Amino acid sequence: MADKAEEGGLVFHPMDQFIIKPIFGGDVTWYTPTNAALWMGLSILAIILLLVLGSSKRSIVPSRSQSIAELAYGFVYKMVEDICGKEGLRYFPYIMTLFMFIVCANFLGLIPTSFTPTSHFAVTVVLALAVFLTVTVLGFVKNGAGFLSLFWVSSAPLALRPILAIIELISYFVRPVSHSIRLAGNVMAGHAVIKVFAGFAALTAVSPVAVLGITAMYGLEVLVSFIQAYVFTILTCVYLKDALHPHH
């Protein structure tokens, strides 16, 4: 929120919400339970409640939780099938897990005083690297040396092919960087803007405008939370398609 400074002004700290803190006090080490670990655990619990318990009593007339679970399942299944084809459906569980974890973490992060794990590059980089390494290994396992044809644009003029191969190689290794920064950057920026508006809400003169700003940004963040999970998942499907069918 906003803190009173000694000189009487207001000092905003919109980035304080991203600080990783130990739950039980003390220093943060690799084994310390932190707010980040807590909310990642809650995200996993939310997935279990929605997909496992919510659909455990399957009925012709579905409950709300069953309807949401079926919609999520059908949405991701159709995405994988459309982009990767029938061959890509065997990797559907992994992609579904990615989507559900990101979307649940994003939505839980919208709860006041909560923590958003996907706002940290440490989380998104691990997710992106896992996709990158999985796709790369799968590409060589499925295609052998033929996977390298992904970097050789056979439809281009022969003189340009070596240059394009270098560009394609660089863009391939940049994938985990753009994949992770896009997610964390968008989530972090939205939460920071909401915190700034919340700070201005303490000023009587601009509080109505600040409250309207918070409401508008919160609505936008609900949309962004889903869109960023969708973008991360659809890019995963595109990269998987390249591994399964590397030929241009």
C-alpha positions in Angstrom: 0.0 0.0 0.0 1.4 3.4 0.9 3.6 4.3 3.9 3.9 7.7 5.5 7.4 9.0 5.0 9.2 11.2 7.6 8.7 14.3 5.5 5.0 13.7 5.3 4.9 12.3 1.7 3.7 9.0 0.5 6.2 6.4 -0.6 5.0 3.5 -2.8 6.6 0.1 -2.7 4.9 -1.7 -5.6 7.6 -4.3 -5.8 7.5 -5.4 -2.2 4.7 -7.9 -3.1 7.3 -10.0 -5.0 9.7 -10.4 -2.2 10.2 -14.1 -1.2 9.8 -14.4 2.6 10.1 -17.4 4.9 6.8 -18.6 6.4 8.2 -19.2 9.9 10.8 -16.5 10.0 14.6 -16.8 9.7 16.8 -16.7 6.6 15.8 -18.0 3.2 17.7 -21.2 2.2 17.0 -23.9 -0.3 15.0 -25.9 2.2 13.1 -23.0 3.9 9.3 -23.0 3.5 8.5 -19.7 1.8 5.5 -17.8 0.6 6.4 -18.9 -3.0 6.4 -22.6 -2.1 3.2 -22.1 -0.2 1.3 -20.6 -3.1 2.7 -23.1 -5.6 1.5 -25.8 -3.3 -1.9 -24.2 -3.1 -2.0 -24.0 -6.9 -1.4 -27.8 -7.1 -4.1 -28.3 -4.5 -6.5 -26.2 -6.5 -5.8 -28.4 -9.6 -6.4 -31.6 -7.6 -9.7 -30.2 -6.2 -10.9 -29.1 -9.6 -9.8 -31.9 -11.9 -9.8 -34.9 -9.6 -12.4 -34.3 -6.9 -14.5 -32.0 -9.1 -14.9 -34.7 -11.8 -15.0 -37.7 -9.4 -18.8 -37.9 -9.5 -19.3 -37.8 -13.2 -22.9 -37.3 -14.2 -24.9 -36.5 -17.3 -25.9 -33.2 -15.8 -22.5 -31.9 -14.6 -21.9 -29.8 -11.5 -20.1 -26.5 -11.8 -16.7 -28.0 -10.9 -17.2 -30.8 -13.4 -18.2 -28.4 -16.1 -15.1 -26.3 -15.5 -12.9 -29.4 -15.5 -14.4 -30.7 -18.7 -14.1 -27.3 -20.4 -10.4 -27.0 -19.4 -9.7 -30.6 -20.6 -11.5 -30.1 -23.9 -9.8 -26.7 -24.5 -6.3 -28.0 -24.1 -7.0 -31.3 -25.9 -8.3 -29.4 -28.9 -5.3 -27.1 -28.9 -2.8 -30.0 -28.8 -4.7 -31.8 -31.6 -5.0 -28.8 -33.8 -1.4 -27.8 -33.6 0.5 -31.1 -33.1 -1.9 -33.5 -34.7 -2.9 -36.9 -33.4 0.7 -37.8 -32.7 1.0 -35.0 -30.2 -1.9 -36.2 -28.1 0.4 -38.6 -26.2 2.0 -35.6 -24.7 -1.3 -34.0 -23.7 -1.0 -34.8 -20.0 2.3 -32.8 -19.7 0.8 -29.8 -21.6 -2.4 -30.0 -19.6 -0.4 -29.9 -16.4 1.6 -26.9 -17.6 -1.6 -25.0 -18.5 -3.5 -25.8 -15.3 -0.5 -24.9 -13.0 0.1 -21.6 -14.7 -3.6 -20.6 -14.9 -4.2 -21.6 -11.2 -1.1 -19.8 -10.0 -2.1 -16.7 -11.9 -5.7 -16.7 -10.6 -4.7 -17.4 -7.0 -2.2 -14.5 -7.2 -5.1 -12.1 -7.7 -6.4 -12.8 -4.2 -5.4 -9.8 -2.0 -2.3 -10.3 0.1 -1.5 -13.5 -1.8 1.8 -14.3 -3.7 2.1 -14.9 -7.4 4.8 -17.6 -8.2 4.6 -16.9 -11.9 5.8 -13.3 -11.4 9.2 -14.7 -10.6 11.7 -15.6 -13.3 13.0 -18.5 -11.1 9.6 -20.2 -11.7 9.0 -19.3 -15.3 12.5 -20.1 -16.4 12.3 -23.6 -14.9 9.0 -24.2 -16.8 10.4 -22.8 -20.0 13.7 -24.8 -19.7 11.7 -28.0 -19.0 9.8 -27.4 -22.3 12.9 -26.5 -24.2 14.9 -29.6 -23.0 11.9 -31.9 -23.5 11.3 -30.7 -27.0 15.0 -30.9 -28.0 15.5 -34.4 -26.6 12.3 -35.6 -28.2 13.3 -34.0 -31.5 16.5 -36.0 -31.7 14.9 -39.2 -30.3 12.1 -39.1 -32.9 14.1 -37.8 -35.9 17.8 -38.4 -35.2 20.0 -36.1 -37.2 17.0 -35.2 -39.2 15.9 -32.9 -36.4 18.6 -30.5 -37.6 16.6 -29.9 -40.8 14.5 -27.5 -38.5 17.4 -25.0 -39.0 17.9 -25.6 -42.7 15.3 -23.6 -44.7 15.2 -25.7 -47.9 12.6 -23.5 -49.5 15.0 -20.5 -49.5 17.6 -19.7 -52.2 20.8 -21.8 -51.6 23.0 -18.7 -51.0 20.7 -17.6 -48.1 20.4 -20.9 -46.4 23.6 -20.8 -44.3 22.6 -17.3 -43.1 19.1 -18.4 -42.3 20.4 -21.5 -40.5 22.4 -19.2 -38.1 19.3 -17.1 -37.5 17.1 -20.1 -36.9 19.7 -21.6 -34.5 19.9 -18.4 -32.5 16.1 -18.0 -32.4 15.8 -21.6 -31.2 18.1 -21.1 -28.2 16.4 -17.8 -27.4 13.1 -19.6 -27.0 13.3 -20.4 -23.3 14.2 -16.7 -22.7 11.3 -15.2 -24.5 9.0 -18.1 -23.3 9.8 -17.3 -19.6 10.1 -13.5 -19.7 6.8 -13.0 -21.5 4.9 -14.8 -18.7 6.7 -13.3 -15.7 6.9 -9.8 -17.2 3.2 -9.5 -17.9 2.2 -10.9 -14.6 4.6 -8.7 -12.6 3.7 -5.5 -14.5 0.0 -5.9 -13.9 0.4 -6.5 -10.2 2.8 -3.6 -9.8 0.3 -1.2 -11.5 -2.5 -2.4 -9.3 -0.3 -1.7 -6.2 0.5 1.8 -7.5 -3.2 2.6 -7.9 -3.8 1.2 -4.4 -1.2 3.6 -3.0 -2.9 6.6 -4.7 -6.2 5.4 -3.3 -5.0 6.7 0.1 -5.0 10.3 -1.2 -8.5 11.7 -0.8 -8.3 14.0 -3.8 -7.7 11.2 -6.3 -9.1 8.2 -4.5 -12.2 7.8 -6.7 -10.0 7.8 -9.8 -7.6 5.4 -8.1 -10.4 3.0 -7.2 -11.7 3.0 -10.8 -8.1 2.3 -11.9 -7.8 -0.6 -9.5 -11.1 -2.0 -10.7 -10.2 -1.7 -14.4 -6.7 -3.1 -13.9 -8.0 -6.0 -11.8 -10.5 -6.9 -14.6 -7.6 -6.7 -17.1 -5.4 -8.9 -14.9 -8.1 -11.6 -14.8 -8.0 -11.6 -18.6 -4.2 -11.5 -18.7 -3.9 -14.4 -16.2 -5.8 -16.7 -18.6 -4.2 -15.3 -21.8 -0.6 -15.7 -20.5 -1.4 -19.3 -19.5 -2.9 -19.8 -23.0 0.1 -18.2 -24.8 2.6 -20.3 -22.8 0.7 -23.5 -23.6 0.2 -22.7 -27.3 3.9 -21.9 -27.7 4.7 -25.2 -26.0 2.5 -26.9 -28.6 4.2 -25.1 -31.5 7.6 -26.2 -30.2 6.4 -29.7 -29.8 5.2 -29.7 -33.4 8.7 -28.6 -34.5 10.1 -31.6 -32.6 7.6 -34.1 -34.2 7.7 -32.6 -37.7 11.0 -30.6 -38.1 11.0 -30.4 -41.9 10.1 -27.1 -43.4 
